[in-house]
């Protein structure tokens, strides 16, 4: 089904403009990509933090060990 953009009008005076199937698909893909990017950025930050923590532990271990 290839639905085109359409408008719904209500008695209260508000109007809703619904996207076409193509626009809806593009919008959903955009938010999916944005979500995946956000997850990757958060993972990368955690990974860097873990690396930093490991370096600090090594330095503390060498300082305390000497």
N, C-alpha and C positions, 0 to 999 in steps of 0.2 A: 504494500500500500504506500503510495507516494502522496502524502498529504501536503498541500500547499499552506502557506501562512494564512491565518484567518483571524477575524476580529469578533469578539463577543461583546455585546453591549447590554448593560443592565439598567433597570429602571432607576436605580439610585444615581445614575449618571456616570458610573465608572465603566471603563472599557478595558478589556484585556486583549492583548495582541499575542496570539499563539504562534510559535515558530513553525516553519515548514520542517519536514522530516530531515532534509539535508542540513538545515541550520541546527536542528536539535542534535544530530549526530556529531557535527563539528564541535558544538558546545560541550557535549558530553566527553568527547575525546580530549578537548582542551583541559577540562577539569581533571580527567583521569591522568593526563601527562603531568599536570601541575602537582597532583597528589603524589605521583611517583617521584618527581623531582624533589619535593619536600621530604619524602622518606629517605631518599638518597643523601640529601644534605644533612639530615639529622644523623644518619648512620655514619657519615663521614666525620662529623663533629665528634661523635662518641668514639670512633676509631682513633682519631687524633688524640683525644683526651686519654684513652687507654695507653697509647704509646708514650705520651708525656708522663703519665703515672708510672709506667715501667721504668723510664729513664730516671725519674726522681728516686724510685726505690733502689735502683742500681747505684746511684750516686750516694744515697744515704747508707747503703750497705757497705760501700767502699770506704766511706768516711768513718763509719762506726767500726769497721773491721780493722782499720789501721791504727 
